[in-house]
Every structure is written in structure tokens, then in C-alpha cells.
Amino acid sequence: MSLSTTNELDRPQLDVRVFGRLVGIVGTAHLRIRYQPDTATLREALEADYPTLASETFAIAIDRVLSNGTIAVARGADVALLPPFSGG
């Protein structure tokens, strides 16, 4: 195993659950991506990997709380991408 591969494996990761029509865009209901320290950099990383997300409206929930603006993402946080929803 090369040193660069070892370094990739040692980097912190985030598990991201994906819901609704966003599953069709990213191709799965569960992503494992490189750790991002806040919701702004998380959104940027997701949009870089999945450019169609840039034109979609979606919310990011951290530990089951919808983020409003940029908030910190703790390592091991429960992260979810949520499409717009309405309820009754």
C-alpha cells in the first residue's frame, strides 16, 4: 500500500444520508465523503462532486437540526441532505 493511499484512508470521513429526489442526483441514499468542518464547505464539496446539486434547493441537517446559515459540523455528526418538503 502506498503512502498516499494510507493517508487517504486515515482522513476523517462524514457519513451523509440523502433523501427524496436528491437520491436520484447523487445515486445513493448514503454517501461517505471527506470530513468538512462546516455546512458551507460541506455544500461546496457536495456541489463539486455532484454539480447538479448546485441548481437544486436542499437543506442540510446536522444532528437532526436544520442548519440556518453556516454552522460547524462535528466529527461523527449525523448529517442529512433534505429536499424541500411540505406537510400537513
VENLIN-V645741 format. One record per residue. N is the residue number from 1. RES is the residue in one small letter. PHI is phi as a letter, one per 20 degrees, with the letter a starting at -180 (none if undefined). PSI is psi as a letter, one per 30 degrees, with the letter a starting at -180 (* if undefined). OMEGA is omega in degrees with one decimal (* if undefined). Layout:
# VENLIN-V645741
N_RES_PHI_PSI_OMEGA, N_RES_PHI_PSI_OMEGA
This chain:
# VENLIN-V645741
1_m_none_k_-178.8, 2_s_f_l_179.4, 3_l_f_e_-179.1, 4_s_f_e_177.5, 5_t_f_e_177.7, 6_t_g_e_179.6, 7_n_f_e_178.1, 8_e_f_e_-178.6, 9_l_f_f_-178.1, 10_d_e_f_-177.6, 11_r_f_k_178.4, 12_p_f_k_-178.9, 13_q_c_l_173.0, 14_l_d_k_170.7, 15_d_e_k_-176.2, 16_v_c_k_174.5, 17_r_e_k_-174.7, 18_v_c_k_-174.8, 19_f_c_l_172.6, 20_g_l_b_-176.0, 21_r_f_f_178.3, 22_l_f_f_176.7, 23_v_g_e_179.2, 24_g_f_f_-179.2, 25_i_f_e_-177.3, 26_v_e_f_175.2, 27_g_n_g_-179.4, 28_t_a_l_177.2, 29_a_e_f_-178.9, 30_h_b_k_176.8, 31_l_d_k_170.3, 32_r_c_j_-175.6, 33_i_c_l_177.3, 34_r_f_k_179.9, 35_y_g_k_174.6, 36_q_c_k_-171.5, 37_p_f_f_179.7, 38_d_b_l_-174.8, 39_t_f_f_178.5, 40_a_f_e_179.0, 41_t_f_f_175.0, 42_l_f_e_178.9, 43_r_f_e_178.9, 44_e_f_e_179.9, 45_a_f_e_179.3, 46_l_f_e_-179.8, 47_e_f_f_175.7, 48_a_f_e_-179.9, 49_d_f_e_-177.8, 50_y_c_i_-173.1, 51_p_g_f_179.1, 52_t_f_f_178.5, 53_l_f_f_-177.9, 54_a_f_f_-180.0, 55_s_e_g_-179.6, 56_e_d_k_171.4, 57_t_e_k_176.6, 58_f_b_l_178.4, 59_a_d_l_173.4, 60_i_d_k_175.7, 61_a_d_k_176.9, 62_i_d_k_-177.2, 63_d_l_h_175.3, 64_r_m_g_175.8, 65_v_d_k_178.2, 66_l_f_k_178.6, 67_s_f_k_176.6, 68_n_c_j_-173.0, 69_g_n_a_-178.3, 70_t_e_k_176.0, 71_i_c_l_179.9, 72_a_f_k_175.6, 73_v_d_j_178.7, 74_a_f_k_173.6, 75_r_f_k_-179.1, 76_g_n_g_-179.2, 77_a_f_l_172.8, 78_d_e_j_-175.3, 79_v_d_k_178.5, 80_a_c_k_173.1, 81_l_d_k_-174.5, 82_l_c_k_175.5, 83_p_f_l_174.7, 84_p_g_k_178.3, 85_f_b_l_174.2, 86_s_c_l_-177.2, 87_g_b_l_-179.3, 88_g_b_*_*
